[in-house]
Every structure is written in C-alpha cells, then in structure tokens.
Amino acid sequence: VQSLALIDRLDAIERDKVVGFVCNLQQPDGSFYGDEWGEVDTRFTFCAFATLALLGSLNSCNVNSAVAFVLRCRNFDGAFGCVPGSESHAGQVFCCVGALSIAHKLDKLDCDQLGWWLCERQLPSGGLNGRPEKLPDVCYSWWVLASLKIIGRAHWLDKDKLVRFILAAQDDETGGIADRPGDVVDPFHTLFGLAGLSLMGENQLAKVNPVLCLPQSLVDSLGLRLEVSNVGL
C-alpha cells in the first residue's frame, strides 16, 4: 500500500477487500495476527493501522481495543515489546508509538521516560542500537529517531555524532549505506539511513514523515493528520 501510494496508484487497490482482510486479522484482545497462522506482534498493529489510514478506513477496525493492547505491551522502563511482558526493543517502540500517533493517542505515553530509554540507545560511536548491549545499526537511525521525533524528544540525541555514523557507513564507490561502517551496503539500510538524515534536516533530501516513512508532501496530499509532538521542533 505504501509503494502504491508513492507512485500515486492507490486507485489500483481493491480497497474493500484489503480493508476486510486487515480487519479480519484483529483479535478480541485488540491485537492483530500477521497471517492465518496466528502470530501476534505489535508490528502487525502498526502495519494494520498504517494500511487502514492510507486507505481512509482506520475506523473500520476497533481502534480503542487495539490501543489498549499496545499499552499492555509497555514495560516498566517506558518502552515496548512485541507482546505483553516481552523485552523492550526500539523497533517495537516505533511500531507502538507510530500506532498511537495514527490513533491520536500520544497522551497515553510518558514521553520523558520513553525519551530517555530511546536516547540511551546512542553509543559512543554516535550510532544507535535497538536494545542494551547490542551493536549500533544504521536502521535504528530510523526506528529510534522517528520515535523520538513523534514524541518531541529528538533534540535529546547528539545529532552531529549520529550524522557522522550514518555517513561513515556509506560506501564511497556504490553510494549505498550499510548497517555499520565497513559492512556490505544494502537497500534496507540505505533507505533508513537516508530517512534518518532527512529527520535531522539534511537539506538535500525531501522531508520525510516520521510515522509512515513517506515523503511529508505525499502524506499532506493524502490529507492524513497524524499526531506528532511539536516539542523540540
């Protein structure tokens, strides 16, 4: 759905069928299955919300029930896991914060506590990791930074050190970006490296929306109103 939105072809989607498929994956506890096999993960809540929002059908699912499930996945440190009681992880934080943004429920967060947990992901190299004691990875320049941007705490990070880390992971010959300096480049880390640089105001890049990882101009043209804190902007 995101890809079709990027090329202005949302009209090619059989909306009712897609909306019905997504909504049928929602469970009585508010969670979403990822497929018919029944795996539950907060990633699927975000994907469901994002899909429905892009199709103008968010209210086709039980939003309040989904929000309640997301909040049950919050841990004592203020961050989120994939299911209730699971380990906090920056990727899950993004999914949960993004879902709450789409639902306009950011008031349910303790943004200071969550902001500190996210900022603790920055290592001496300037890069960010997804959880304690892990190596830095360029993709967390998106998962962590976008979450901080949504809750208005992005200014708590050392921006200059993060920019240097991302650029150090770029291959001088191909131009692509790797997970960390010296590794092989790939499209995944190139996307999130560029998206992170955009969030930090790189003027050669289009402005990216921190919730959907789409150009802000596209999000505006679709009329989507996503909740993003204006603190620190």
C-alpha positions as CSV (number, residue, x, y, z in Angstrom):
1,V,0.0,0.0,0.0
2,Q,2.9,2.4,0.8
3,S,4.5,1.6,-2.5
4,L,1.3,2.2,-4.5
5,A,0.9,5.5,-2.6
6,L,4.4,6.5,-3.6
7,I,3.5,6.1,-7.3
8,D,0.0,7.6,-7.0
9,R,-1.8,4.3,-7.7
10,L,-3.9,3.7,-4.6
11,D,-6.7,3.6,-7.1
12,A,-5.4,0.2,-8.2
13,I,-6.2,-1.4,-4.8
14,E,-9.5,-3.2,-4.2
15,R,-10.0,-1.2,-1.0
16,D,-12.9,-3.1,0.4
17,K,-11.1,-6.4,0.1
18,V,-7.9,-5.1,1.6
19,V,-9.7,-3.4,4.5
20,G,-11.7,-6.5,5.1
21,F,-8.6,-8.7,5.1
22,V,-6.8,-6.4,7.6
23,C,-9.8,-6.0,9.9
24,N,-10.4,-9.8,10.0
25,L,-6.9,-10.2,11.4
26,Q,-7.9,-8.3,14.6
27,Q,-8.4,-10.4,17.7
28,P,-10.8,-10.0,20.6
29,D,-8.0,-8.6,22.8
30,G,-7.3,-5.9,20.2
31,S,-4.1,-7.4,18.8
32,F,-3.7,-8.3,15.1
33,Y,-2.5,-11.6,13.7
34,G,0.2,-11.3,11.0
35,D,-1.5,-14.0,8.9
36,E,-3.7,-17.1,9.1
37,W,-1.2,-18.9,11.4
38,G,-1.9,-16.6,14.3
39,E,1.4,-14.9,15.2
40,V,0.8,-11.8,17.3
41,D,3.2,-8.8,17.3
42,T,2.9,-5.1,17.8
43,R,4.5,-4.8,14.3
44,F,1.2,-6.0,12.9
45,T,-0.8,-3.4,14.9
46,F,1.2,-0.7,13.3
47,C,1.0,-2.2,9.8
48,A,-2.8,-2.6,10.2
49,F,-3.2,1.0,11.3
50,A,-0.9,2.4,8.6
51,T,-2.7,0.4,5.9
52,L,-6.1,1.4,7.0
53,A,-5.1,5.0,7.5
54,L,-3.7,5.2,4.0
55,L,-6.9,3.8,2.6
56,G,-9.1,6.2,4.7
57,S,-10.6,3.4,6.7
58,L,-8.9,3.4,10.1
59,N,-12.3,3.3,11.9
60,S,-13.2,0.1,10.2
61,C,-11.2,-1.7,12.9
62,N,-11.7,-1.5,16.7
63,V,-9.2,1.3,17.3
64,N,-9.7,1.6,21.1
65,S,-9.2,-2.1,21.6
66,A,-6.0,-2.0,19.5
67,V,-4.7,0.9,21.5
68,A,-5.4,-0.9,24.8
69,F,-3.4,-3.9,23.5
70,V,-0.5,-1.7,22.6
71,L,-0.5,-0.1,26.0
72,R,-0.4,-3.6,27.6
73,C,2.9,-4.1,25.8
74,R,4.5,-1.3,27.6
75,N,7.2,-2.2,30.1
76,F,8.5,-0.7,33.4
77,D,11.2,1.2,31.5
78,G,8.6,3.0,29.4
79,A,9.5,1.2,26.2
80,F,7.5,-1.5,24.4
81,G,7.8,-5.2,23.4
82,C,6.1,-7.3,20.7
83,V,3.6,-8.7,23.1
84,P,2.7,-8.1,26.8
85,G,5.7,-9.0,29.0
86,S,8.3,-9.2,26.2
87,E,11.6,-7.4,26.1
88,S,11.7,-3.7,25.2
89,H,13.0,-3.1,21.7
90,A,13.4,0.0,19.7
91,G,11.7,-1.5,16.6
92,Q,8.7,-2.3,18.7
93,V,8.8,1.1,20.3
94,F,8.5,2.7,16.8
95,C,5.5,0.4,15.9
96,C,3.7,1.2,19.2
97,V,4.4,4.9,19.1
98,G,3.5,5.0,15.4
99,A,0.2,3.2,16.1
100,L,-0.6,5.6,18.9
101,S,0.2,8.6,16.6
102,I,-2.1,7.3,13.9
103,A,-4.9,6.8,16.6
104,H,-4.1,10.3,18.1
105,K,-3.4,8.7,21.5
106,L,0.1,10.0,22.3
107,D,-1.3,11.4,25.5
108,K,-1.2,7.8,26.8
109,L,2.6,7.9,26.8
110,D,5.1,9.1,29.4
111,C,7.2,10.8,26.8
112,D,10.1,11.8,29.1
113,Q,10.6,8.2,30.4
114,L,10.3,6.8,26.9
115,G,12.6,9.5,25.5
116,W,15.3,8.7,28.0
117,W,15.2,5.0,27.1
118,L,15.4,5.8,23.4
119,C,18.3,8.3,24.0
120,E,20.2,5.6,25.9
121,R,20.4,3.7,22.6
122,Q,23.1,6.1,21.4
123,L,26.6,4.7,21.7
124,P,30.0,6.5,21.8
125,S,30.3,5.9,18.0
126,G,27.2,8.1,17.6
127,G,25.2,5.2,16.2
128,L,22.1,3.8,17.8
129,N,21.2,0.2,18.9
130,G,17.9,-1.5,19.4
131,R,18.3,-2.6,23.0
132,P,21.0,-2.6,25.7
133,E,24.3,-4.3,25.0
134,K,23.8,-4.5,21.2
135,L,25.9,-3.1,18.4
136,P,24.9,0.1,16.7
137,D,23.0,-0.2,13.4
138,V,22.1,2.4,10.8
139,C,18.5,1.2,10.7
140,Y,17.9,2.4,14.2
141,S,18.6,5.9,12.9
142,W,15.0,5.5,11.8
143,W,13.3,3.3,14.5
144,V,14.8,5.3,17.4
145,L,15.0,8.8,15.8
146,A,11.5,8.6,14.3
147,S,10.1,7.6,17.7
148,L,11.8,10.5,19.3
149,K,10.6,12.8,16.6
150,I,7.0,11.7,17.1
151,I,7.1,12.3,20.9
152,G,9.1,15.6,20.6
153,R,12.4,14.4,22.1
154,A,14.6,14.1,19.0
155,H,16.7,17.1,20.3
156,W,17.9,15.0,23.2
157,L,20.2,13.0,20.8
158,D,23.6,14.1,19.7
159,K,22.7,14.8,16.1
160,D,26.2,15.6,14.8
161,K,27.5,12.2,16.1
162,L,24.6,10.3,14.5
163,V,25.1,12.0,11.2
164,R,28.8,11.1,11.2
165,F,28.0,7.5,12.0
166,I,25.5,7.2,9.1
167,L,27.8,8.8,6.6
168,A,30.7,6.6,7.8
169,A,28.6,3.6,6.8
170,Q,28.2,4.8,3.2
171,D,30.2,3.0,0.5
172,D,32.4,5.5,-1.4
173,E,32.0,3.6,-4.7
174,T,28.4,2.5,-4.8
175,G,26.9,5.2,-2.7
176,G,24.8,2.7,-0.7
177,I,24.7,2.6,3.1
178,A,25.4,-0.5,5.3
179,D,24.3,-1.4,8.8
180,R,27.6,0.0,10.2
181,P,30.9,1.2,8.8
182,G,32.9,-1.4,6.9
183,D,30.0,-3.8,6.2
184,V,28.3,-4.5,2.8
185,V,25.7,-2.0,1.7
186,D,22.0,-2.9,1.0
187,P,18.8,-1.1,0.1
188,F,17.2,-1.6,3.6
189,H,19.9,0.3,5.5
190,T,20.2,2.8,2.6
191,L,16.5,3.7,3.0
192,F,16.6,4.1,6.8
193,G,20.0,5.9,6.7
194,L,18.6,8.5,4.3
195,A,15.3,8.7,6.2
196,G,17.2,9.4,9.4
197,L,19.3,12.1,7.7
198,S,16.0,13.6,6.5
199,L,14.6,13.7,10.0
200,M,17.7,15.6,11.1
201,G,17.1,18.2,8.5
202,E,19.5,17.3,5.7
203,N,18.6,19.9,3.1
204,Q,19.4,17.8,0.1
205,L,16.7,15.3,1.0
206,A,12.9,15.5,0.8
207,K,11.2,15.9,4.2
208,V,10.1,12.5,5.5
209,N,7.1,11.9,7.7
210,P,8.3,10.2,11.0
211,V,5.2,7.9,11.3
212,L,4.8,6.4,7.8
213,C,8.4,6.9,6.3
214,L,6.8,8.5,3.3
215,P,7.5,12.0,1.9
216,Q,5.8,14.6,4.0
217,S,4.4,16.2,0.8
218,L,2.7,12.9,0.0
219,V,1.2,12.5,3.5
220,D,-0.1,16.1,3.2
221,S,-1.6,15.4,-0.2
222,L,-3.5,12.4,1.1
223,G,-5.0,14.5,3.8
224,L,-3.6,12.3,6.6
225,R,-3.5,14.0,10.0
226,L,-1.0,12.1,12.2
227,E,-0.3,13.2,15.7
228,V,3.3,14.4,16.2
229,S,4.5,16.4,19.1
230,N,5.7,19.9,18.4
231,V,8.1,19.9,21.3
232,G,11.7,20.5,20.2
233,L,10.8,21.3,16.6
